Amino acid sequence: MKVAAIHTEKVFPNQKSIFELLDESVDSLEDGSVLAITSKIVSLCEGRVVPLKGNDRDELVKQESDLFLPRRFSKWNFELTIIQRTMVMSAGIDHSNAGGDYYVLWPRDVQKSTEEIWKYLTKKYQLKNLGVILTDSIITPLRWGTTGVAIAYCGFEPKNSYIGEPDVFGRKLEVSQSNIAGGLATSAVLCMGEGSEQTPMALITELPFVNFQNRTPNQQELDTYFVTEMKEDVFYPFLKGANWQKGRRKNQ
C-alpha cells in the first residue's frame, strides 16, 4: 500500500465547490485506488460554517449531535458526542485551519457528500474501481493523540471478513473482521497531518486487499459497517452507564 498526500490551495467557505477543488488538485486517478478527503474541506466547500461571534459552542454541539455528554463530565472540557453514527469530540465542530472567525461543522450528510464525490470522479476518469472515504480525527480511548477515522465511504467493501477461515494453525476464526475503511482512513490522516501541511487529501494505491464495488453502498451494507444500536457495540457495558443526552440534529 502507498499513501501520497495531495497539496491544495487554502480553502475558504463558499469559495468554490468540492468538485472544482478536486479538478484543481487531483491531476489523475488510477483504477484500483482510494481517495481520502478530510471532512473539513467538504464542509468549507458546502458552506457549513457559522460565525464565532453570536454563537454559543455548547448550543451548536447540542444542535449538531444525536447524543452528547456535557463538557462538565470531561477533565479536558470536551463534549463527547455521537453524530451520524460516529463518536467524536464536540460533534466534530472545530475552528482550526478554517481561515476565519467561524466554527466549521460537519457536512450535513456525510454519506451523501461522499457518494456525490465518488459519482463525479468515476464519471470524470471513467473508472470501475475507485474508493472514496471522508475522514476526521478522533481520540481513541486509553490513548493520547488523535487518529483518523472513516466517517463515510463509497466504492468498496468497508470490511474484510475472516470468519470461517483458518488461522495460522488451522483453527477456524469466529469473529475476526478487518475494518478496511478505518485502516485506510488512519493511514491517510497520518500522511495528511493535523497542522499547517495544507494537504487535506490523500491518494492510496496498491491495494490488493480492497474489494471494490462499482456502485454506492446500500442501506444494509451501511448498517453492517456502522453500529446502528448502542447495545450492539462491544463497548456497550461502558456506554450504557453514561448520562447521554439527546441532541437536536435533524435527520436528513
C-alpha positions, 0 to 999 in steps of 0.5 A, spaced: 500 500 500 502 507 498 499 513 501 501 520 497 498 526 500 495 531 495 497 539 496 491 544 495 490 551 495 487 554 502 480 553 502 475 558 504 467 557 505 463 558 499 469 559 495 468 554 490 465 547 490 468 540 492 468 538 485 472 544 482 477 543 488 478 536 486 479 538 478 484 543 481 488 538 485 487 531 483 491 531 476 489 523 475 486 517 478 488 510 477 483 504 477 484 500 483 485 506 488 482 510 494 481 517 495 481 520 502 478 527 503 478 530 510 471 532 512 473 539 513 474 541 506 467 538 504 464 542 509 468 549 507 466 547 500 458 546 502 458 552 506 457 549 513 460 554 517 457 559 522 460 565 525 464 565 532 461 571 534 453 570 536 454 563 537 454 559 543 459 552 542 455 548 547 448 550 543 451 548 536 454 541 539 447 540 542 444 542 535 449 538 531 449 531 535 444 525 536 447 524 543 452 528 547 455 528 554 456 535 557 463 538 557 462 538 565 463 530 565 470 531 561 477 533 565 479 536 558 472 540 557 470 536 551 463 534 549 463 527 547 458 526 542 455 521 537 453 524 530 451 520 524 453 514 527 460 516 529 463 518 536 467 524 536 469 530 540 464 536 540 460 533 534 466 534 530 465 542 530 472 545 530 475 552 528 482 550 526 485 551 519 478 554 517 481 561 515 476 565 519 472 567 525 467 561 524 466 554 527 466 549 521 461 543 522 460 537 519 457 536 512 450 535 513 450 528 510 456 525 510 454 519 506 451 523 501 457 528 500 461 522 499 457 518 494 456 525 490 464 525 490 465 518 488 459 519 482 463 525 479 470 522 479 468 515 476 464 519 471 470 524 470 476 518 469 471 513 467 473 508 472 470 501 475 474 501 481 475 507 485 474 508 493 472 514 496 472 515 504 471 522 508 475 522 514 476 526 521 480 525 527 478 522 533 481 520 540 481 513 541 480 511 548 486 509 553 490 513 548 493 520 547 493 523 540 488 523 535 487 518 529 483 518 523 477 515 522 472 513 516 466 517 517 463 515 510 465 511 504 463 509 497 466 504 492 468 498 496 467 493 501 468 497 508 470 490 511 474 484 510 471 478 513 475 472 516 470 468 519 470 461 517 477 461 515 483 458 518 488 461 522 495 460 522 494 453 525 488 451 522 483 453 527 477 456 524 476 464 526 469 466 529 469 473 529 475 476 526 473 482 521 478 487 518 475 494 518 478 496 511 475 503 511 478 505 518 485 502 516 485 506 510 482 512 513 488 512 519 493 511 514 491 517 510 490 522 516 497 520 518 500 522 511 495 528 511 497 531 518 493 535 523 497 542 522 499 547 517 501 541 511 495 544 507 494 537 504 487 535 506 487 529 501 490 523 500 491 518 494 492 510 496 494 505 491 496 498 491 491 495 494 490 488 493 486 487 499 480 492 497 474 489 494 471 494 490 464 495 488 462 499 482 456 502 485 454 506 492 453 502 498 446 500 500 442 501 506 444 494 509 451 494 507 451 501 511 448 498 517 453 492 517 459 497 517 456 502 522 453 500 529 446 502 528 444 500 536 448 502 542 447 495 545 450 492 539 457 495 540 462 491 544 463 497 548 456 497 550 457 495 558 461 502 558 456 506 554 450 504 557 452 507 564 453 514 561 448 520 562 447 521 554 443 526 552 439 527 546 441 532 541 437 536 536 440 534 529 435 533 524 435 527 520 436 528 513 
